[in-house]
Amino acid sequence: MAENMRFRYLDNIRSFVIILVIFMHSSVTYSGIGGWYYKEGLQENLNIIEMAIFGILQSFTQAWFMGILFFVSAFLASRSLNKRGTITFIKERLFRLGIPLLFYMLVIAPFIYFILLKKENITWSYLLNNYKDYLSSFTWVGSTGPLWFVEVLLLFCIIYALARPLFFKTGKARLNWLKTKSIVYIILLTGVIAFIIRLWFPIGSKILNLQFSFFSSYIMLFILGIITGEKNLFEYISDEKNIKWFKIVLFLGIPLWLIIMILGGALKGEMLIYGGLYWQSFAYAIWESFVAIGFSIGIISFFKKYIYADNEFTKLLAEKAFSIYVFHAPFLITISLLLKKWTIGPLIKSLAAASMTFIICLIFSIAIHKIKPVRILLK
């Protein structure tokens, strides 16, 4: 099998996660749970069924979907660094990640703030004055939106490239972390660190749009991705036997979430899971790391065995996935505003808005990829 075909299922996972990002932000829009530019729904207006469905879908998805992107990105970064060398690798990362990040902060974010979400009359004077203040006040630094991931990934990649000689040397690969006992230890360590972080940075808090409450699993999965690439362990992770983690997390994760929510008072509005010296916060941190680590391992094996699709549509999605990710925010907000007067349940409305956003973003990405510089930058 050709080298570029060996990991086609990783492209499918990445495409799937980016589609989930759209559905997650649409869920926030209509549930009121979480943070997003535009929220139409209020959490207190949800009935118990809507609260439970939005809650489990958003909690479960949040726990793993960005973490696995860090894992896959780290694995691919290790291969790229081996091929390009430190300096060329950093330059390439700055180009492919840094330019889209700056474009989002300097163009897309102010477009959202000053045009899409502005209720007053928009004039050139208003736009110029507000944009000038936006730049001079350095508000743009924290206006990364969903591209916070790109910002953090760029930082992680640079640190990895510079620190690599200190930590990774050629030698026989060690498989210890792939043993069940080691994975359990990693889950517990990640959860404990998350619990400690949330004593100072509870869930929902942000600094320059970065939610440090979730960084424990992000950092851990990035490190595991690096080790996997450096030690050529990916075939061990994607082994069919690791599908057990996919099943374990699904069958245990959802009931455990319900137990924590019910006994911890979250369904009554007592959100002690967010952080602090409470058993609810500790239990939720352990649950999140269990889902983040276990499901990331399991879904890789699951996709390799069952969703190794390699056709024109999956190739199209893989090529356009990053563009969809970069541009989905203004499209989702626009569609949500256009659907504002549509009176229907939040679950259906969320699904409809997300589906329309995905289709429009895909069409838009196909169009802009016809421009060669854009295609090179966002592939």
VEXDREN-2710 file (C-alpha; in Angstrom, 1 decimal):
% VEXDREN-2710
k/r/px/py/pz
1/MET/0.0/0.0/0.0
2/ALA/1.3/3.4/-0.9
3/GLU/2.5/5.6/2.0
4/ASN/-0.1/8.3/1.3
5/MET/-2.8/5.6/1.5
6/ARG/-1.8/4.0/4.8
7/PHE/-3.4/6.6/7.0
8/ARG/-6.5/7.5/4.8
9/TYR/-8.7/6.8/7.8
10/LEU/-6.9/9.5/9.7
11/ASP/-8.1/12.0/7.1
12/ASN/-11.6/10.6/7.6
13/ILE/-11.4/11.1/11.4
14/ARG/-10.2/14.7/10.9
15/SER/-13.0/15.4/8.5
16/PHE/-15.5/13.8/10.9
17/VAL/-14.3/15.9/13.8
18/ILE/-14.4/19.2/11.9
19/ILE/-18.0/18.4/10.9
20/LEU/-18.7/17.8/14.7
21/VAL/-17.2/21.2/15.4
22/ILE/-20.0/22.8/13.3
23/PHE/-22.6/20.7/15.1
24/MET/-21.1/21.6/18.5
25/HIS/-21.3/25.3/17.8
26/SER/-24.8/25.0/16.5
27/SER/-25.8/23.1/19.6
28/VAL/-24.3/25.9/21.8
29/THR/-26.3/28.4/19.7
30/TYR/-29.7/26.8/20.5
31/SER/-29.1/25.2/23.9
32/GLY/-27.3/28.2/25.5
33/ILE/-24.8/25.7/27.1
34/GLY/-21.3/26.8/26.5
35/GLY/-19.8/29.9/24.8
36/TRP/-20.3/31.1/21.2
37/TYR/-20.6/34.4/19.3
38/TYR/-24.4/34.2/19.0
39/LYS/-26.7/32.3/21.3
40/GLU/-30.4/32.2/20.6
41/GLY/-31.4/29.6/23.2
42/LEU/-31.3/29.9/27.0
43/GLN/-30.4/26.9/29.1
44/GLU/-33.2/27.6/31.6
45/ASN/-35.7/27.4/28.8
46/LEU/-34.8/23.8/27.9
47/ASN/-37.1/21.0/29.1
48/ILE/-35.5/18.0/30.9
49/ILE/-35.3/15.9/27.7
50/GLU/-33.6/18.7/25.7
51/MET/-31.3/19.5/28.6
52/ALA/-30.2/15.8/28.8
53/ILE/-29.7/15.4/25.1
54/PHE/-27.8/18.6/24.6
55/GLY/-25.9/18.0/27.8
56/ILE/-24.6/14.5/27.0
57/LEU/-23.9/15.3/23.3
58/GLN/-22.0/18.5/24.1
59/SER/-20.2/17.1/27.2
60/PHE/-19.2/13.8/25.5
61/THR/-18.1/15.6/22.3
62/GLN/-16.2/18.3/24.1
63/ALA/-14.3/15.7/26.1
64/TRP/-12.6/14.0/23.1
65/PHE/-13.0/15.7/19.7
66/MET/-10.4/18.5/20.0
67/GLY/-8.0/16.2/21.9
68/ILE/-7.9/13.7/19.1
69/LEU/-7.1/16.5/16.7
70/PHE/-4.1/17.3/18.8
71/PHE/-3.1/13.6/18.9
72/VAL/-3.4/13.2/15.1
73/SER/-1.7/16.5/14.5
74/ALA/1.2/15.6/16.7
75/PHE/1.6/12.2/15.0
76/LEU/1.7/13.9/11.6
77/ALA/4.0/16.6/12.9
78/SER/6.6/14.0/14.0
79/ARG/6.7/12.6/10.5
80/SER/6.9/16.1/9.0
81/LEU/9.7/17.1/11.3
82/ASN/11.7/13.9/10.5
83/LYS/11.3/14.8/6.8
84/ARG/11.9/18.5/6.8
85/GLY/14.3/19.2/9.7
86/THR/13.7/21.7/12.5
87/ILE/14.1/25.1/10.7
88/THR/12.1/24.1/7.6
89/PHE/9.4/22.5/9.8
90/ILE/8.9/25.6/11.9
91/LYS/8.8/27.8/8.8
92/GLU/6.2/25.5/7.3
93/ARG/4.1/25.5/10.5
94/LEU/4.3/29.3/10.7
95/PHE/3.1/29.5/7.1
96/ARG/0.3/26.9/7.1
97/LEU/-1.0/27.7/10.6
98/GLY/0.1/31.3/11.3
99/ILE/-1.3/32.9/8.2
100/PRO/-4.8/31.5/8.5
101/LEU/-4.7/32.4/12.2
102/LEU/-3.8/36.0/11.5
103/PHE/-6.4/36.2/8.7
104/TYR/-9.1/35.0/11.1
105/MET/-8.1/37.5/13.8
106/LEU/-7.7/40.5/11.5
107/VAL/-10.5/39.8/9.0
108/ILE/-13.1/37.2/9.9
109/ALA/-13.4/38.1/13.6
110/PRO/-14.0/41.8/13.1
111/PHE/-16.4/41.0/10.2
112/ILE/-18.4/39.0/12.8
113/TYR/-18.2/41.6/15.5
114/PHE/-18.8/44.8/13.5
115/ILE/-21.1/43.5/10.7
116/LEU/-22.9/40.3/11.4
117/LEU/-23.6/40.9/15.1
118/LYS/-24.1/44.7/14.8
119/LYS/-27.7/45.8/15.3
120/GLU/-27.2/49.5/14.5
121/ASN/-26.7/51.1/11.1
122/ILE/-23.3/50.3/9.6
123/THR/-21.4/53.1/8.0
124/TRP/-17.8/53.3/6.7
125/SER/-17.0/55.7/9.5
126/TYR/-18.3/53.2/12.1
127/LEU/-16.3/50.4/10.6
128/LEU/-13.1/52.3/10.3
129/ASN/-13.2/53.7/13.8
130/ASN/-14.1/50.4/15.4
131/TYR/-11.5/48.5/13.4
132/LYS/-8.9/51.1/14.4
133/ASP/-9.8/50.6/18.1
134/TYR/-9.9/46.8/17.6
135/LEU/-6.2/46.9/16.4
136/SER/-4.9/49.6/18.8
137/SER/-6.4/48.0/21.9
138/PHE/-5.0/44.6/20.9
139/THR/-8.5/43.1/21.1
140/TRP/-7.5/41.0/18.1
141/VAL/-5.0/39.0/20.1
142/GLY/-7.7/37.2/21.9
143/SER/-10.1/37.1/18.9
144/THR/-9.1/33.7/17.7
145/GLY/-12.6/32.2/17.8
146/PRO/-12.5/28.5/16.9
147/LEU/-8.9/29.0/15.6
148/TRP/-7.7/28.9/19.2
149/PHE/-6.9/25.3/18.2
150/VAL/-4.6/26.5/15.4
151/GLU/-2.9/29.0/17.8
152/VAL/-2.2/26.3/20.4
153/LEU/-1.2/23.7/17.9
154/LEU/1.3/26.2/16.4
155/LEU/2.8/26.8/19.8
156/PHE/2.9/23.1/20.6
157/CYS/4.6/22.3/17.3
158/ILE/7.3/25.0/17.8
159/ILE/8.0/23.8/21.4
160/TYR/8.2/20.2/20.1
161/ALA/10.6/21.0/17.3
162/LEU/12.9/22.9/19.6
163/ALA/12.8/20.5/22.5
164/ARG/12.9/17.3/20.4
165/PRO/16.7/16.8/20.7
166/LEU/16.4/16.8/24.5
167/PHE/13.7/14.1/24.7
168/PHE/13.8/11.9/21.7
169/LYS/16.7/9.8/20.5
170/THR/16.8/6.9/18.1
171/GLY/16.3/3.6/19.9
172/LYS/14.0/0.7/20.4
173/ALA/10.4/1.7/20.8
174/ARG/8.8/1.1/24.2
175/LEU/5.2/0.0/24.2
176/ASN/4.5/0.5/27.9
177/TRP/1.9/3.3/27.5
178/LEU/-0.2/1.2/25.2
179/LYS/-0.8/-1.5/27.8
180/THR/-4.2/-1.3/29.5
181/LYS/-2.7/-0.7/32.9
182/SER/-0.6/2.2/31.6
183/ILE/-3.6/3.8/29.8
184/VAL/-5.6/3.7/33.1
185/TYR/-2.7/5.5/34.8
186/ILE/-2.6/8.1/32.0
187/ILE/-6.3/8.6/32.4
188/LEU/-6.1/9.1/36.1
189/LEU/-3.1/11.4/35.8
190/THR/-4.8/13.5/33.2
191/GLY/-8.0/13.8/35.3
192/VAL/-6.1/14.8/38.4
193/ILE/-4.2/17.5/36.6
194/ALA/-7.5/18.8/35.1
195/PHE/-9.0/18.9/38.6
196/ILE/-6.1/20.9/39.9
197/ILE/-6.1/23.3/37.0
198/ARG/-9.8/23.9/37.5
199/LEU/-9.2/25.2/41.0
200/TRP/-7.9/28.3/39.4
201/PHE/-9.4/28.1/35.9
202/PRO/-12.9/26.6/36.1
203/ILE/-14.8/25.4/33.0
204/GLY/-16.1/28.4/31.2
205/SER/-13.2/30.8/32.1
206/LYS/-11.0/32.1/29.3
207/ILE/-7.8/34.0/29.0
208/LEU/-7.3/35.4/25.5
209/ASN/-9.9/32.9/24.3
210/LEU/-8.0/30.0/25.7
211/GLN/-9.9/27.6/28.1
212/PHE/-7.1/26.2/30.2
213/SER/-9.6/24.0/32.0
214/PHE/-9.4/21.6/29.1
215/PHE/-5.7/21.7/28.4
216/SER/-4.7/18.7/30.5
217/SER/-6.1/16.2/27.9
218/TYR/-4.9/18.4/25.0
219/ILE/-1.3/18.4/26.2
220/MET/-1.4/14.7/27.1
221/LEU/-2.8/13.6/23.8
222/PHE/-0.3/15.8/21.9
223/ILE/2.5/14.2/23.9
224/LEU/1.1/10.7/23.2
225/GLY/0.8/11.6/19.5
226/ILE/4.5/12.7/19.4
227/ILE/5.6/9.5/21.2
228/THR/3.5/7.4/18.8
229/GLY/5.2/9.1/15.8
230/GLU/8.7/9.1/17.2
231/LYS/8.5/5.4/18.2
232/ASN/6.5/4.1/15.2
233/LEU/3.7/2.9/17.4
234/PHE/0.7/3.8/15.3
235/GLU/0.0/0.3/14.0
236/TYR/-0.2/-0.8/17.6
237/ILE/-2.7/1.9/18.4
238/SER/-4.8/1.2/15.4
239/ASP/-4.8/-2.5/16.0
240/GLU/-8.3/-4.0/16.0
241/LYS/-8.1/-5.0/19.6
242/ASN/-8.2/-1.4/20.7
243/ILE/-11.8/-1.1/19.4
244/LYS/-12.5/-2.3/23.0
245/TRP/-11.8/1.3/24.2
246/PHE/-14.4/2.6/21.7
247/LYS/-17.0/0.2/23.2
248/ILE/-16.0/0.7/26.8
249/VAL/-16.2/4.5/26.7
250/LEU/-19.6/4.4/24.9
251/PHE/-21.2/1.9/27.2
252/LEU/-19.7/3.3/30.4
253/GLY/-19.2/6.9/29.6
254/ILE/-22.9/7.9/29.1
255/PRO/-24.2/6.1/32.2
256/LEU/-21.4/7.6/34.3
257/TRP/-22.1/11.1/33.0
258/LEU/-25.8/10.7/34.0
259/ILE/-24.8/9.5/37.5
260/ILE/-22.4/12.5/37.9
261/MET/-25.0/14.9/36.7
262/ILE/-27.9/13.5/38.8
263/LEU/-26.0/12.9/42.0
264/GLY/-23.9/16.0/41.6
265/GLY/-26.9/18.3/41.1
266/ALA/-26.0/19.5/37.6
267/LEU/-29.4/18.8/36.2
268/LYS/-30.8/21.1/38.9
269/GLY/-28.5/23.9/37.9
270/GLU/-25.8/23.2/40.5
271/MET/-22.7/23.3/38.3
272/LEU/-20.1/22.2/40.8
273/ILE/-18.6/20.1/38.1
274/TYR/-17.0/23.2/36.6
275/GLY/-14.3/23.4/39.2
276/GLY/-13.4/23.8/42.9
277/LEU/-12.8/21.5/45.8
278/TYR/-15.9/19.4/45.2
279/TRP/-16.2/15.7/44.5
280/GLN/-18.3/16.7/41.5
281/SER/-15.4/18.5/39.9
282/PHE/-13.0/15.7/40.6
283/ALA/-15.4/13.0/39.3
284/TYR/-16.1/15.1/36.1
285/ALA/-12.4/15.7/35.5
286/ILE/-11.7/11.9/35.7
287/TRP/-14.7/11.2/33.5
288/GLU/-13.6/13.7/30.9
289/SER/-10.0/12.2/30.7
290/PHE/-11.5/8.7/30.5
291/VAL/-13.5/9.8/27.4
292/ALA/-10.6/11.9/26.0
293/ILE/-8.0/9.2/26.2
294/GLY/-10.1/6.1/25.8
295/PHE/-12.3/7.3/23.0
296/SER/-9.4/8.7/21.0
297/ILE/-7.6/5.4/21.0
298/GLY/-10.8/3.5/20.3
299/ILE/-12.1/5.6/17.4
300/ILE/-8.8/5.3/15.6
301/SER/-9.1/1.6/15.6
302/PHE/-12.8/1.8/14.8
303/PHE/-12.2/4.0/11.8
304/LYS/-9.4/1.8/10.5
305/LYS/-11.6/-1.3/10.6
306/TYR/-15.0/0.1/9.6
307/ILE/-14.6/3.5/8.0
308/TYR/-11.6/3.2/5.8
309/ALA/-13.5/4.9/3.0
310/ASP/-11.4/6.1/0.1
311/ASN/-13.6/7.7/-2.5
312/GLU/-14.0/11.0/-4.3
313/PHE/-16.3/12.4/-1.5
314/THR/-13.9/11.5/1.3
315/LYS/-11.0/12.9/-0.6
316/LEU/-13.0/16.1/-1.2
317/LEU/-13.8/16.4/2.5
318/ALA/-10.2/15.8/3.5
319/GLU/-8.9/18.5/1.1
320/LYS/-11.5/21.1/2.2
321/ALA/-11.7/20.2/5.9
322/PHE/-9.4/23.0/7.1
323/SER/-11.1/25.6/4.9
324/ILE/-14.5/24.5/6.4
325/TYR/-13.0/24.8/9.9
326/VAL/-11.6/28.3/9.2
327/PHE/-14.7/29.8/7.7
328/HIS/-17.6/28.0/9.4
329/ALA/-18.2/30.6/12.2
330/PRO/-19.5/33.5/10.0
331/PHE/-21.6/31.1/7.9
332/LEU/-23.2/29.5/11.0
333/ILE/-23.9/32.9/12.6
334/THR/-25.5/34.1/9.3
335/ILE/-27.7/31.1/9.0
336/SER/-28.7/31.2/12.6
337/LEU/-29.7/34.9/12.2
338/LEU/-31.7/34.1/9.1
339/LEU/-33.5/31.3/10.9
340/LYS/-34.2/33.4/14.0
341/LYS/-38.0/33.7/13.3
342/TRP/-38.3/29.9/12.6
343/THR/-40.3/28.6/15.6
344/ILE/-39.3/25.0/16.1
345/GLY/-37.7/23.0/18.8
346/PRO/-34.0/23.7/19.6
347/LEU/-32.8/20.2/18.8
348/ILE/-34.3/20.2/15.3
349/LYS/-33.2/23.8/14.7
350/SER/-29.7/23.1/15.8
351/LEU/-29.5/20.1/13.5
352/ALA/-30.9/22.1/10.5
353/ALA/-28.6/25.1/11.0
354/ALA/-25.5/22.8/11.3
355/SER/-26.4/20.8/8.2
356/MET/-27.0/24.0/6.1
357/THR/-23.7/25.5/7.4
358/PHE/-21.7/22.4/6.5
359/ILE/-23.2/22.3/2.9
360/ILE/-22.6/26.0/2.3
361/CYS/-19.1/25.8/3.8
362/LEU/-18.2/22.9/1.6
363/ILE/-19.4/24.7/-1.5
364/PHE/-17.6/27.9/-0.5
365/SER/-14.4/25.9/0.1
366/ILE/-14.6/24.2/-3.3
367/ALA/-14.9/27.7/-4.8
368/ILE/-12.0/29.3/-3.0
369/HIS/-9.7/26.4/-3.6
370/LYS/-9.8/27.2/-7.2
371/ILE/-7.5/30.1/-6.3
372/LYS/-4.1/28.5/-6.2
373/PRO/-2.5/30.5/-3.3
374/VAL/-5.6/29.7/-1.2
375/ARG/-5.5/26.0/-2.1
376/ILE/-1.8/25.8/-1.2
377/LEU/-2.4/27.5/2.2
378/LEU/-5.5/25.8/3.3
379/LYS/-5.0/22.2/2.0
END
